[in-house]
Amino acid sequence: MAPKITSFHADVTFNNFLLSSSHVDSWIKIVVTRNADKMSLIVIGFDNVFPDFFFTNSSVKQLSLDLRHCGNYNLCNMIPKCTVLWTLLRNFFVECCSLPDESLANILSGCPMLERLVLFFCQKLHHLDLIKSLKLTRLEIIGQYYGPSKIVTPHIRHLKLLGSLEPCTLVDASSLTDARFTLFYIERTIEEDDFYQDMVLKMLENLQNVEKLTIGPSSFRIRSLADTYVRKA
């Protein structure tokens, strides 16, 4: 019997005709059959490069995916065409891909043990509903300039939203104890500033049980708004 693979990392760039998706398929098949606990895959060049059997895995506990076309942030699509079933996955890191709401929902529904989710520069996220992710307590969304506009977070205890241009609506943040927000500042009209500050204040008002709150760096006006919230509390 072949020994178990504890960790697997691959960095693949499809920039010539010597490498095809079938090569990636064969590598993944070996890793899956050898029950790897940790997998890290950097794949540059193809959309939806993973075969269906990649999305059924009862061994992997930590998975890191970095998907993009050639070029710094020309993002690849991450759209599973089958039902995802990663039954033991606890930590999931996704970088530089287009991940629509329905695709992430499919992934989350197949990860009952997921405890930490990190999304770095993943686009097309709008509405993130985590109500069925009972064990998911850590959420980090970084570099998501537009969105998600709404996150349902009943079980999240630790939340990071870094690099957004707009505040988001938090629904049921009753479990949240540690939150960090960074808003990129762009020049707006006074009316637009007032609108966004109202959005930030509403977001902060939902953080009734937060013990550690960090905001910034952001504009002075947003920081002063946080001071207003603290005084009110």
N, C-alpha and C positions, 0 to 999 in steps of 0.2 A: 504494500500500500504506500502511495506517495505521501511524504510528510505534509503536514498542514502549513500553509502560507499565512504568517501572522500579519504581514503588511505588504502592500503592493502600490507602487507609484509608476505612472507612465506619463511622459511628456511627448505628445505627438503633433507634428505639423504636416498637414497635407499640402505640400508645395511642389510635389513632383508626381510623376506617374508610377513611381516604384512602390508607393504606399497607397493602399486602398482601405476602405472601411472593413473589408473582410479580414485584414490583418488585426485590426482592433477587436473584431468579433472573436477571433481565435484566442487572443490574449485574455480577454474578459472571460471566455468560457473556461480557460485553464484556472483562472483565479477563483471563479465561482465554485468550480468543482473541488478546489483545494480549500474551500471554507475560510477565506481571508477575513480577518477581523477588521482591518483598516484598508481602505482603498482611496487613492488620490489620483485623479485623472485630469490632465491638461490636454485638451484637444482643440487644435486650431485649424479651421478650414472648412468644416462640414456642418450643416444643419442636421439635427436629429440623428447623430452618428451611432447611437447605441441600439443594439438589437433588442428585440422584445424580452429575451431571456435575461437581459441585464436587470430588468425591473422586477424580477422575482429572485429574492435572495434571503435566505433564513440564517445567514452567518454574519454578514457585515454589521458592525456596530458604529463605525465612524466612516463617513463618506464625504470626500471633497471633490467638487467638480468645477473646472474652469473651462468655459466654452466660449470661443470667439472665432470670427473670421480673421484672416490675415490683416494686420493693422491693429492699433492699440485697443479701440473700443468699438469695433464693428461686430456686433453681437450675434451669436448663433441662437437658433431656436431650441428650446428645451420643452418638447411637447410629446410626452409618452403616448403611444398609440394603443396601449394596452393598460390593463389595471395594474397599478403598482402594488407590490407586496414585499416590503422590507421589514420583516417582522421583528428584528432585533435592533434595528437602527436607533441609536441614541443621539448622535451628533451629526448634523448635516450642514455642510458648508457649500454654498453655490456662488460662483463668481462669473461676472461678465456674460450673461446670457439673457435672452428674452424669455420670460417665464409668465405666461398669461395666468389669470386667476384660476381658470378651470384646470390648468395643468398642475399648479401648486396644490389645489384642492385634491386632485387625484393622488398626488404624492403623499400628502398629509394623511389621507384616509388609509393608506397602506403602511403607515409607520406608527403603530399603537404605542411603541416604547420611546418615541422621540422626546428628548429632553431639551435639546438646544438646536436652534435654527439660526443660521447666519446667511444673510443675503447681501452680497456685495456687488453693487452696480448691476442689479438685475432689473430690467425694464418690463413694462406692460403690467405691473402690479397695480391694482386699483382698490379692490376690496378683499381684505384678508380676514377670513373667519376661522378662528382657532377654538371655537367652542367645543369641538369634538376631540381636540388634542389634549387629553386629560393630563398627560405627564409633561407636556411642553411648558417649561417654566422660564426659559431664557430665549429671548428674541432680539436679534440685532439686524437692523436694516441700514445699510451704509451706501451712500452715493446714489440713492434713488431720488433724483431731482424732482420728478413729478409723480407723487404718489408713494405709497398707497394713501388714498384719501380717507380710508376708514379701516380700522383694525378692531376686531372683536377679541378681547383679551381676558377672558374670565379666569384663566389659570396662570397667566404670565406673572412672575415675580420680579424678573430683571429685564428691563427694556432699554434698548439703545436705538434711537432714530437720528442718524448723523448724516448731514449733507443735503437735506431737503431744502427746496425753495419755498415750500408751503407747509404749514402745520397740518396735522391729520386729526380726524375725529377718533377718539378712543371710546369704545363701547364696553362697559362692564370691566373697569380696571380695578375691581375691588381687591384682587390679590396682589396688586403691584406694590412693591416696597422700595424698589431701586430703579430710578428712571434717569436717563440722560438724553438730552435733545440738543442738536446743533442745527441751526437754520442758516443757510447761506443768505446773505443780504444782497438784494439787487435794488437799484433805484426805482422807486415807485412814486406815484402821486400821493398827496396827503390822504385823499379818500381811500386809496388802496392800502396805505399803511394802517389806517384806522380799521379797515376791514380785517386785515391779517392779524392785527393785535387783538381784535375781538375773538378771532379764531384761536389764538394762542391762549387767551384767558379762559375760554371755554374748555380747552384741552387741559389746562392746569387745574381747573375746578373739578375735573373728573378724578384727580389724583388724591383722593381723600385719605388713603392709607399709606401713602408714600413716606418713607422715613429718610431717604437720601435722594435729593433732586439736584441735578446739574443741568444748567442751560448755558450754552455758549461754546465757543465764541459766536456772537451774532451782533446785530445792530444794537446801539445804545438804547434805542427806544424799546426794543424787545426786552432787554435786560431790565430796564426800569419797570416794564410791565410785570416782570416776575417779582420785582421788589414790592410792587403794589399788591400782588397776590399774597406774598408772604405776610405783609402787614395786615391784610384782611383776615388771614387765617389766625 
